[in-house]
Amino acid sequence: MFVVRTSGRSAAVDDDRHAFKLLGRQQFSGLDLARPLTTGVRARAVLELRQDHGRLRFRALVGGEFVPGEGDRIAWRVRCWETVRPAPQQGLLPGALLPGLPAGLDHAARMGLWADLNAGALPAGQLVIDRAGYHQECSPALFTTAVELLVHVLLAGAFGSPVEPVVRSWVATGRLPDVTGWS
């Protein structure tokens, strides 16, 4: 696990957190793969972001997996609502989060995927978002950013690029890094 902090933003990345696993009774998805997945590198990560706005401290935790595939299409799925444990759990950053992806935040997660999906910027493979946690004071905009950044983290991991510079860029600037050229 690694953590990056500034006075107004923090991010932490770890391999997995089962306490935030989503059962996926409800989910949304797109595209079935045209060809079977290759034996490419499977990347799994959990990302938690914290952003301060005045006295408010917004937090979002998302996690998932990307497996490179053949062809030119990506299959994706986001599980939502149901969780394994309804009780608060320790997040990656200090403090507890509620596991799950409730109504309103599921739409924010979908928006986090759509920018890259609509631009055709994602390589072929299978992407699953299956971990989530939220704070009672929650920002849908931060959830959208968390999903976008998680996709960058997963792709970096799957294609052998360092993950930490991608996360450090967001913490330093509050913007997603311009990452292209996934193959």
Salt bridges, closest charged atoms under 4 A:
ASP14 OD2 - ARG17 NH2 3.13
ASP16 OD2 - HIS18 NE2 3.59
ASP16 OD1 - ARG44 NH1 3.83
ASP16 OD1 - ARG131 NE 2.73
GLU48 OE2 - ARG59 NH2 2.64
ASP52 OD1 - ARG50 NE 2.95
ASP52 OD1 - ARG57 NE 3.19
GLU65 OE1 - ARG42 NH1 2.91
GLU65 OE2 - ARG44 NE 3.88
GLU82 OE2 - ARG25 NH1 3.55
ASP130 OD2 - ARG44 NH2 2.76
ASP130 OD1 - ARG131 NH1 3.70
GLU164 OE2 - ARG168 NH2 2.79
